[in-house]
């Protein structure tokens, strides 16, 4: 799983309802991003909003579906 935000790719270690846990988070302001998940060669992509941005100091990064 991966989260792409403004040209930066973050490896997603855990995906939960309304949040992700990134393997190596770095500080990033609130933005829209794209989640991608590959299962058996089939890639699913969807847009998410990061209302709080990404913080290297927080374990969870809050997400909201974009519709």
SVG drawing of the C-alpha trace seen along z (x, -y; Angstrom):
<svg xmlns="http://www.w3.org/2000/svg" viewBox="-19 -23 30 36">
<polyline fill="none" stroke="black" stroke-width="0.4" points="0.0,0.0 1.2,-3.5 0.0,-7.1 1.1,-9.6 1.0,-13.3 2.3,-16.1 5.0,-13.9 6.0,-12.2 5.4,-8.4 4.8,-7.1 4.7,-3.3 1.5,-2.5 2.1,0.1 -1.6,0.2 -4.9,-1.1 -7.8,-1.6 -11.1,-3.3 -10.3,-7.0 -6.6,-6.7 -3.3,-5.2 -0.1,-4.4 2.9,-5.3 6.2,-3.4 8.3,-6.6 6.2,-9.7 7.6,-13.1 6.0,-16.4 3.6,-17.6 0.8,-20.2 -2.9,-19.3 -3.4,-18.1 -5.2,-15.7 -3.5,-12.5 -3.9,-9.2 -4.0,-5.8 -3.0,-2.8 -3.3,0.9 -2.2,3.9 -3.8,7.3 -2.9,10.2 -1.7,7.7 -4.9,5.7 -4.3,2.1 -7.0,0.0 -6.6,-3.7 -8.7,-6.3 -8.4,-9.9 -8.2,-10.9 -8.0,-14.2 -5.4,-14.6 -7.2,-17.2 -4.4,-17.3 -1.5,-16.8 1.2,-14.3 3.4,-14.6 6.5,-12.6 5.5,-12.9 2.0,-11.2 1.5,-7.5 -1.7,-7.8 -2.5,-10.1 -6.2,-10.9 -7.8,-10.5 -11.2,-11.3 -12.6,-9.9 -12.9,-12.5 -16.1,-11.0"/>
</svg>
